[in-house]
Amino acid sequence: MLIVTFVAGTNEASNAHVLADAFLEGAQSDPDVLVEKIRLKDLPLAHFTLEHYRGNAFEEEAFTRIRSLVRGAKGIVIATPVWNFSVPAHLKNLIDRLGAFCLDHETRSKGQLPATPFFFLFTGGAPVPVWTGIMRFTTSHLPESIRYYGGSIAGKHYEGKCMVSRREFGLVVDVRPASLERVRRKGRKFARLMRYYAVHNRMPLSYRLLARAYRLSQRIVSKF
């Protein structure tokens, strides 16, 4: 069972990267889990244009590899910092580029992912209560894009106060054993969900009901 992990952190000492490793460590408690990790800062991917919807999206070796990995994955993890009320540009670019094969070719409005489960790992400077109350809306476009593409949102984790001092951001999660263990547990849970998905070729009922409600809302909106 393949987990593809995209890490959007650009610093070598990256909180998002450390959390991703902890999550994958937990997931690999299942001996059948295989991991492919991609750091977006090292990925030579052209900026999105409409031409990528017109047939030339797969000329890039890097994008051809991404398409193969995403289509073969039983689970996908996205680990990213939250900067200035959004995410790094290369992650937004990746999400836009995925539309070349995650949306139907005729209308570009029907998701093509087979309910693939996704998990998001976010890091930021805001405390968790602030994130829960307000800041989480600044990244809501990410899970909504995945739902639009046909994926399933299996869960999210936000790690707050990622600052070495009041005025300086830096690596801190590596000395937070409780946070790392919490993320490992979520990785183990994600692996169990992946196994269900791999065996039954579908998500559990609760996820299917949410997907059905989402598709219904799309049909309603399309009438306006």
C-alpha positions in Angstrom: 0.0 0.0 0.0 1.6 3.2 -1.2 1.5 6.5 0.7 2.7 9.4 -1.4 3.7 12.4 0.8 4.3 15.9 -0.5 6.3 18.1 1.9 5.9 21.9 1.2 8.3 23.2 3.7 11.2 25.1 2.1 13.6 25.2 5.0 16.1 22.3 5.6 15.1 22.4 9.3 11.4 22.1 8.5 8.7 21.5 11.1 6.4 20.1 8.3 9.1 17.7 7.3 9.6 16.4 10.8 5.9 15.9 11.3 5.6 14.1 8.0 8.4 11.7 9.1 6.6 11.0 12.4 3.3 10.4 10.6 4.9 8.0 8.2 6.7 6.3 11.0 3.3 5.6 12.5 1.8 4.5 9.2 4.7 2.1 8.6 3.7 0.1 11.7 1.7 -1.7 9.0 4.4 -3.8 7.2 2.5 -3.5 3.9 2.9 0.3 3.8 5.3 1.7 1.3 6.4 5.4 1.3 7.3 7.8 -1.4 8.2 11.3 -0.1 8.6 14.3 -2.3 9.9 17.7 -1.2 8.3 20.2 -3.4 11.2 22.7 -3.1 13.3 20.2 -5.1 10.6 19.4 -7.7 11.2 21.1 -11.1 7.6 21.7 -11.9 6.5 24.5 -14.3 4.0 27.1 -13.1 0.4 26.3 -14.0 -1.1 27.8 -17.2 -4.2 26.8 -19.1 -1.9 25.0 -21.6 -1.5 22.3 -19.1 -5.2 21.5 -19.6 -4.6 21.2 -23.4 -2.4 18.2 -23.7 1.2 19.3 -22.8 0.9 18.6 -19.0 2.6 15.3 -19.3 5.7 16.4 -21.2 7.5 17.1 -18.0 9.3 14.1 -16.4 8.5 15.4 -12.9 4.8 15.7 -13.6 4.6 12.3 -15.3 6.1 10.8 -12.1 3.6 12.7 -10.0 0.7 11.4 -12.0 1.9 7.8 -11.8 2.4 8.1 -8.0 -1.0 9.8 -7.3 -2.8 7.2 -9.4 -1.1 4.3 -7.7 -1.4 5.7 -4.1 -3.7 4.2 -1.5 -3.2 7.3 0.6 -1.7 10.8 0.1 -0.2 13.1 2.8 0.3 16.8 2.4 2.6 18.5 5.0 2.9 22.2 4.8 3.6 25.3 6.8 1.1 28.1 6.9 2.6 31.4 5.8 1.0 34.8 5.7 -2.5 33.3 5.8 -1.8 30.8 3.0 0.6 28.0 2.0 3.9 28.1 0.0 3.4 28.9 -3.7 4.8 25.6 -4.9 2.1 23.7 -3.1 -0.7 25.8 -4.6 1.0 25.2 -8.0 1.0 21.5 -7.5 -2.7 21.5 -6.6 -3.5 23.5 -9.8 -1.4 21.2 -11.9 -3.2 18.1 -10.5 -6.3 19.2 -12.3 -4.8 18.0 -15.6 -5.6 14.5 -14.7 -7.8 14.8 -11.5 -10.6 16.5 -13.5 -12.5 15.2 -16.5 -11.2 16.4 -19.9 -14.6 17.6 -21.2 -15.9 19.9 -18.5 -13.1 20.2 -16.0 -15.7 20.0 -13.3 -15.9 16.3 -12.4 -13.3 14.8 -10.1 -11.4 11.7 -11.3 -9.7 10.5 -8.1 -11.3 7.3 -6.9 -12.0 8.6 -3.3 -8.3 8.4 -2.5 -7.8 9.3 1.2 -5.8 12.4 2.0 -4.3 13.6 5.3 -3.1 17.2 5.9 -0.3 18.2 8.3 -0.2 22.0 9.0 2.4 23.9 11.0 2.2 27.6 11.9 2.9 30.3 14.4 -0.7 30.8 15.7 -1.8 28.9 18.8 -4.1 25.9 18.3 -7.3 27.7 19.6 -6.7 30.6 17.2 -6.2 28.1 14.3 -9.4 26.2 15.3 -11.5 29.4 15.6 -10.3 31.5 12.7 -7.0 30.6 11.0 -8.1 27.2 9.6 -10.3 29.0 7.0 -7.1 30.5 5.4 -6.2 27.0 4.1 -9.7 25.7 3.4 -9.0 25.8 -0.3 -6.7 22.8 0.0 -9.2 20.2 1.3 -11.9 21.7 -0.9 -9.7 21.3 -4.0 -9.1 17.6 -3.1 -12.8 17.0 -2.6 -13.4 18.7 -6.0 -10.9 16.3 -7.5 -12.7 13.3 -6.1 -10.4 12.6 -3.1 -11.5 12.0 0.5 -10.3 14.0 3.5 -9.3 11.5 6.1 -8.0 14.0 8.7 -5.9 17.0 9.5 -3.4 18.0 12.2 -2.3 21.5 13.1 0.9 22.1 15.1 0.9 25.6 16.5 3.4 28.0 18.0 6.2 26.8 15.7 8.6 29.5 16.9 11.9 29.4 18.8 11.1 32.8 20.3 8.4 35.4 20.1 9.8 37.0 17.0 11.6 34.0 15.3 10.2 31.0 13.5 12.3 27.9 13.5 12.4 24.1 14.1 10.7 23.2 17.3 8.6 20.1 16.8 11.7 17.8 17.0 11.7 18.5 20.8 8.0 18.0 21.3 7.7 14.3 22.1 4.0 14.5 22.9 3.2 16.1 19.5 5.3 13.6 17.6 3.6 10.7 19.3 0.2 12.2 18.6 1.1 12.4 14.9 2.4 8.8 14.9 -0.9 7.7 16.3 -2.7 9.5 13.5 -0.3 7.8 11.0 -1.2 4.4 12.4 -4.9 5.3 12.1 -4.4 6.4 8.6 -2.8 3.1 7.7 -5.8 1.2 9.0 -8.1 3.4 6.8 -5.8 2.8 3.8 -6.1 -0.9 4.4 -9.9 -0.7 4.4 -9.7 1.3 1.2 -7.3 -1.1 -0.5 -9.3 -4.2 0.5 -12.8 -2.9 -0.3 -11.9 -0.4 -3.1 -14.0 2.2 -1.3 -14.0 4.4 1.8 -16.0 3.5 4.9 -19.7 4.5 4.9 -19.3 7.8 6.8 -16.9 9.0 4.2 -19.1 7.9 1.3 -22.1 9.7 2.8 -20.0 12.9 3.0 -18.9 12.5 -0.6 -22.5 12.0 -1.7 -23.6 15.2 0.1 -20.7 17.0 -1.5 -21.7 15.9 -5.0 -25.3 16.9 -4.3 -24.2 20.4 -3.4 -22.1 20.6 -6.6 -25.2 19.7 -8.7 -27.2 22.3 -6.9 -24.6 25.0 -7.4 -24.2 24.2 -11.0 -27.8 25.1 -11.7 -27.2 28.8 -10.8 
